[in-house]
Amino acid sequence: MDLIDNRGARLDVIAEEAEFQELNKDMYSSQKSGKAMNEHDDVLNNAGIESDINSTRNQLQEKVAEMENFAGHLEEIFLTVEENFGRREQHLEQHYTDVLQTISQRYDERAARLEDEKKMKLEVLYAQLLACGHALDASKELIEEAKEVYRNQDSRLFLKAVVPTIKRIEAFAKEEMDLTLATSLEFETPLADLSDVKSMMDSINIVPAPSAPVINPQMANSASQTSLRVCWSLFSDDTVEFYELYYRPVLQDAPLDSTATPHVSKLKVKETHCTVKELLPGAQYELWVTATNTTGISPASEKALYMTVPLPPVIKQRECCSCPEAALIRWESGNPDPVDSYTVELTELNGPDGTEKGVTESVVAVPTCQSLIQLQAGRRYLISVRAVNIGGPSDRSEVISISTSGTFFYLLEDTAHPCLSISDDGFTIFYGDEELPISAMALDDNNFTRCVAILGDLIPVRTKHYWEVEVDDRTEFRIGVAYEDTERNSYLGGNTTSWCMRHILTTSRHRYEFLHNGQSPDLRITVNPVRIGLALDYDRGILSYYNVDLEQHLHTFQCHFQRYVQPCFGLDSPGALTIHTGKEAPKYTIQY
């Protein structure tokens, strides 16, 4: 009945929520058909009403969720009571069956022994009765014989017969007759010993110690960041008063020779399930359980491994890039071991004031710490990441904002020449006057060693990309694109894996070259560009340069890029240049 009442209450709450939704519609209709108001006031009033209704709806949804959880808990308690009653009833029936079988067996044994003793007594008495009969017959024969001798008139015959007769009578008289009973009239078989039956009856409330419980494997979505939902089962004929659940963390990075063991914690519970709280996030725990009744404690169950929900991932904003069609999101996890996958959640921002559109999309089952997400051009999104394991999804990471109005990227600092410095915002590179000695340069295979250059982290999507570079006409520079594996010990534009615009200062003029494999067309630029736009189009196989201030086309490389390229920037003399990303490609770039 409680479950039915809870479900009825849930239906009432749902109906109440529907009434609020209908009220929302009525309010909207009333506002629409009422007197016209100032447009600014309408927006404020509608926003306030929608906010109140949303708040009320959220409260109702929370109430429904609480009642659903409570109803689920009552169902588990109901099942536990049914299981305990079944085990108790079965044990009682078995106990009384054993008592009746024992009494019946004792009765059959005692009846058989009494029957054997009765038969033996009757046989002994019958034998004694036969012996008495034989003695009487012999006595009668002697008496008759003595009478015949006495009646004989012939003295000679009398004397001849009387002597043997007297001797036989004397001999018979000397024989001793046993006139006592050969057996007792009482039966020697004792009464049945029913002390064990009495013990069995007295032990009706004494049950055997339970068997070892069976701890269940962890169920999906059964944990939080600091708690675990644990379940186990028991054999049906066992009676249990309470359970004790033991748990301890599993040390992932413990040294092999370490003798330290984690502290074991214990909980005492009545049901066959328990929620363990105050645990570490993103950790593995070893759990086992014992059952106890009035007789004793069961053996421990086999140990099971459970996992708490991981910590939220941390998005590496300096390593995320985007373009009008997609975004590449990178993050790191504080607990990589218990993470099975990741879920990327994105919400489109609808209005110019940054209001959410209200629809959140999810990219699930991401196996690594990065995801390339297809997006719509000219939009703005809020993106977050959750880590997922068998326990469930983590809380959301901090939200970052991604715009698809243009191409956005950061510089790859691990490719920078040691003489280059990068600003805190990651978009300006500097080449100082002081040259570092070779011994002071920390070089590896990924650093540029000859050309003072660096690569940008362009999103690997074969679409149109656009970015701008702000330069100083007193600085010699190289800007363009290159394959990721371009030679680090050669100059940009001097090989077949890079394309760049080069600025050279001479005593007479500024010279500009558009280099690929060391070759450049003979071009002369009359106005020194201060802000240079680069438009990369994979489909058309072109890389175009523009003087942004004059909206002037400078040069276009015609090349069908076989692989993804990355922006590249170099300084041939001390100075600085600044990269501007996230800008929409100007319309004048379309014709080239």
Secondary structure, DSSP 4 states (H G I P E B T S, - for coil): -HHHHHHHHHHHHHHHHHHHHHHHHHHHHHHHHS----HHHHHHHHHHHHHHHHHHHHHHHHHHHHHHHHHHHHHHHHHHHHHHHHHHHHHHHHHHHHHHHHHHHHHHHHHHHHHHHHHHHHHHHHHHHHHHHHHHHHHHHHHHHHHHHHH---HHHHHHHHHHHHHHHHHHHHSPP--S-SS-SS--PPPP--HHHHHHHHGGG--PPPPPPEEPPPPTT-B-SS-EEEEEE--TT---SEEEEEEEE--TT--TT----PPPEEEEESSSEEEE-SPPTT-EEEEEEEEE-SS-BPPPPPPEEEEPPPPPPEE-GGG-EEETTEEEEEEE-S--TT--EEEEEEEEE-STT--EEEEEEEEEEE-SSEEEEE--TT-EEEEEEEEEETTEE------EEEE-SS-B--EEGGGS-TTEEE-TTS-EEEE-SSPPPGGG----TTS-SSS-EEEE-----SSEEEEEEE--TTS-EEEEEEETT--TTS-TTSSTTEEEEEEEE-SS-EEEEEEETTB------SS--SEEEEEEETTTTEEEEEETTTTEEEEEEE---SS-EEEEEEESSSEEEEEE-SPPPPGGGTT-
